[in-house]
Amino acid sequence: MLKQLWNDENGVILSAEIVLIGTILIVGMVVGLTELQCAVVQELNDLGEAIGALNQSYQISSLASFKRGGGIKGSTFGSVFIDHLDACDGNECAVVCVFAPRGEFRKF
């Protein structure tokens, strides 16, 4: 009975079938990971645009304190910083995964 079970070939997966199934799985994984990479790049681009859109300008007014009889007790100077647009602010440098004809990825 054990010899009959050992020689039974019903349900056996041939090596050609294993190679075919493995190839299909690997191609599917490559396509899936490529799409995942493009989605992550787009989300990180959105995050960078959100950070770049923050206005970091500020203004601090000057203060002064005067003595009762006249004269200045103490004073501080004001300060100003104006945040100008940087190179890729306002979604001017959108990064999108596009499959190029030669097989490499281009960033736009």
C-alpha positions as CSV (number, residue, x, y, z in Angstrom):
1,M,0.0,0.0,0.0
2,L,2.9,2.4,0.8
3,K,4.5,1.6,-2.5
4,Q,1.3,2.2,-4.4
5,L,0.9,5.6,-2.6
6,W,4.6,6.4,-3.5
7,N,4.1,5.6,-7.2
8,D,0.8,7.5,-7.5
9,E,1.2,10.6,-9.7
10,N,-2.3,12.1,-9.4
11,G,-2.1,15.7,-8.3
12,V,1.6,16.0,-9.0
13,I,2.8,19.5,-10.0
14,L,5.3,19.3,-12.8
15,S,8.4,21.5,-12.8
16,A,7.2,23.3,-15.9
17,E,4.0,24.2,-14.1
18,I,6.0,25.5,-11.1
19,V,8.2,27.6,-13.4
20,L,5.0,29.1,-15.1
21,I,3.3,29.8,-11.8
22,G,6.5,31.3,-10.4
23,T,7.0,33.5,-13.4
24,I,3.4,34.8,-13.2
25,L,3.9,35.5,-9.5
26,I,7.1,37.4,-10.0
27,V,5.7,39.5,-12.9
28,G,2.7,40.3,-10.8
29,M,4.9,41.3,-7.8
30,V,7.1,43.6,-10.0
31,V,4.0,45.4,-11.4
32,G,2.5,45.7,-8.0
33,L,5.7,47.0,-6.4
34,T,6.1,49.5,-9.2
35,E,2.6,50.9,-8.6
36,L,3.3,51.0,-4.9
37,Q,6.4,53.0,-5.5
38,C,4.6,55.5,-7.7
39,A,1.9,55.9,-5.1
40,V,4.4,56.5,-2.3
41,V,6.3,59.1,-4.5
42,Q,3.1,60.9,-5.2
43,E,2.1,61.0,-1.5
44,L,5.5,62.3,-0.5
45,N,5.3,64.9,-3.2
46,D,1.9,66.0,-1.7
47,L,3.5,66.2,1.7
48,G,6.4,68.3,0.4
49,E,3.9,70.6,-1.3
50,A,2.0,71.0,1.9
51,I,5.1,71.9,3.8
52,G,6.3,74.2,1.0
53,A,2.9,76.0,1.1
54,L,3.3,77.0,4.8
55,N,3.9,80.8,5.0
56,Q,6.8,81.3,7.4
57,S,6.8,85.1,7.3
58,Y,6.8,87.0,10.6
59,Q,7.1,90.5,12.0
60,I,8.1,91.6,15.5
61,S,7.3,95.2,16.4
62,S,9.9,97.3,18.3
63,L,9.2,98.2,21.9
64,A,10.4,101.1,24.0
65,S,10.0,102.1,27.6
66,F,10.4,105.8,28.6
67,K,11.4,107.3,32.0
68,R,9.0,109.7,33.7
69,G,11.3,112.6,33.3
70,G,12.0,111.9,29.7
71,G,14.6,109.7,28.0
72,I,14.5,106.0,27.1
73,K,14.7,103.3,29.8
74,G,15.0,100.5,27.3
75,S,14.1,99.5,23.8
76,T,14.1,96.6,21.4
77,F,14.4,96.6,17.7
78,G,11.8,95.0,15.5
79,S,12.4,92.2,13.0
80,V,10.9,91.1,9.8
81,F,11.2,88.0,7.7
82,I,9.3,87.6,4.4
83,D,9.0,84.1,3.0
84,H,9.4,84.3,-0.7
85,L,8.3,81.5,-3.1
86,D,10.9,78.8,-3.5
87,A,11.7,76.8,-6.6
88,C,9.0,74.2,-6.3
89,D,6.4,76.0,-4.2
90,G,2.8,76.0,-5.6
91,N,3.1,72.5,-7.2
92,E,5.3,73.8,-9.9
93,C,7.6,70.7,-9.7
94,A,5.1,67.8,-9.7
95,V,6.7,64.4,-9.5
96,V,4.8,61.8,-11.4
97,C,5.9,58.3,-12.4
98,V,5.6,57.8,-16.1
99,F,6.8,54.8,-17.9
100,A,9.1,55.9,-20.7
101,P,9.3,54.1,-24.0
102,R,12.9,52.9,-23.3
103,G,11.9,51.3,-20.1
104,E,13.2,53.8,-17.6
105,F,11.1,56.0,-15.3
106,R,11.1,59.8,-15.9
107,K,10.1,62.4,-13.3
108,F,8.2,65.4,-14.5
